[in-house]
Amino acid sequence: MFFFLFFGAISLQAQSERDSADLVLELKVLPNFPIGYANCFQGVVSEVIKGKMPDEYLAITVLAGDTTYERIFNKDPERNTIEIGFKKNKTGEQYSHAYITGFVDKKRTSWKIIYAKIKKEEE
């Protein structure tokens, strides 16, 4: 009984995370380069789960000290696919790298990460 309750709660939490996101992507996240206030990662989009995303490649910034996402993105990046949920942050961004943990798309809209989880490990 506990087994079913536990996995049911996990399933509901995952759905709740997706529901609260404006954009959900499945992607590979590869280390790229540091900038003064953040580490940058290259995101290669494999699937758009929710929302619209014309960009195939993203420059994702993770603010210095944000160990939660650093840990997930650096865990075997060549093999892991990550599901990331984003909230729309701001339109008309001045720079291609925003001062948030997230990314700026081609239309200069910034998207803040609200959750990230390893989706699967490929064989």
C-alpha positions in Angstrom: 0.0 0.0 0.0 2.8 2.4 0.9 4.5 1.7 -2.4 1.4 2.8 -4.4 1.0 6.0 -2.3 4.6 6.9 -2.6 4.8 6.6 -6.4 1.4 8.2 -6.7 2.7 11.2 -4.8 5.8 11.4 -7.0 3.6 11.2 -10.2 1.4 14.1 -8.9 4.4 16.2 -8.0 5.8 15.8 -11.5 2.5 16.7 -13.1 2.2 19.7 -10.8 5.7 20.9 -11.9 4.8 20.7 -15.5 1.4 22.4 -14.9 3.2 25.4 -13.3 5.7 25.8 -16.1 5.1 27.9 -19.2 7.6 25.9 -21.2 8.9 22.3 -20.7 11.8 21.0 -22.8 13.6 17.7 -23.0 17.2 18.3 -23.8 20.9 17.4 -23.5 22.8 19.9 -21.4 26.5 20.1 -22.0 29.0 22.3 -20.1 30.1 25.3 -22.1 32.0 28.2 -20.5 31.9 30.4 -17.4 31.0 34.1 -17.5 31.6 36.5 -14.6 28.3 35.8 -12.7 27.3 32.4 -14.0 28.3 29.2 -15.7 27.0 28.6 -19.2 25.7 25.3 -20.6 24.7 24.5 -24.1 21.2 23.0 -24.3 20.3 20.9 -27.3 16.5 20.5 -27.5 15.3 17.1 -28.4 11.6 17.6 -27.6 9.2 20.4 -26.7 6.9 18.8 -24.1 4.9 22.0 -23.4 4.8 25.4 -25.0 6.5 26.6 -28.2 10.3 26.8 -28.7 11.7 27.4 -32.2 15.3 27.5 -30.9 17.2 24.2 -31.3 20.2 25.3 -29.2 20.1 27.3 -26.0 22.8 29.1 -24.0 21.6 28.3 -20.4 23.1 30.3 -17.6 23.3 28.9 -14.0 24.1 31.7 -11.5 27.2 31.3 -9.4 26.3 29.4 -6.2 23.2 27.6 -7.7 24.5 24.2 -6.9 21.1 22.5 -7.4 21.2 22.9 -11.2 25.0 22.7 -11.5 24.8 19.2 -9.9 22.0 18.0 -12.3 23.6 19.5 -15.4 27.1 18.1 -14.7 25.9 14.5 -13.8 27.1 12.5 -16.8 26.1 15.1 -19.4 27.0 13.0 -22.4 24.5 10.3 -21.5 21.7 12.0 -19.6 18.6 13.7 -21.0 17.1 16.4 -18.8 13.5 17.6 -18.6 13.5 21.3 -17.6 10.5 23.5 -16.8 10.7 27.2 -17.4 8.6 30.3 -16.5 8.6 33.3 -18.8 10.6 36.0 -17.0 10.9 39.1 -19.2 10.6 40.2 -22.8 13.0 42.6 -24.5 16.1 41.4 -22.7 19.1 43.6 -23.6 21.7 40.8 -23.5 21.8 37.2 -24.8 22.6 35.9 -21.3 20.2 37.1 -18.5 21.0 37.5 -14.9 18.9 34.5 -14.0 19.2 30.8 -14.0 17.7 30.2 -17.3 18.1 31.4 -20.9 17.3 34.1 -23.4 15.6 33.0 -26.7 16.1 34.5 -30.2 13.3 36.9 -29.6 15.0 38.2 -26.5 12.6 36.7 -24.0 14.2 35.3 -20.9 13.0 32.1 -19.3 13.7 31.1 -15.7 14.2 27.5 -14.7 11.7 26.4 -12.1 12.6 22.7 -12.1 15.0 20.2 -13.8 15.2 16.5 -13.5 17.1 13.7 -15.2 14.6 12.2 -17.6 16.4 9.0 -18.6 19.8 7.5 -19.0 20.4 6.3 -22.5 22.1 3.0 -23.0 
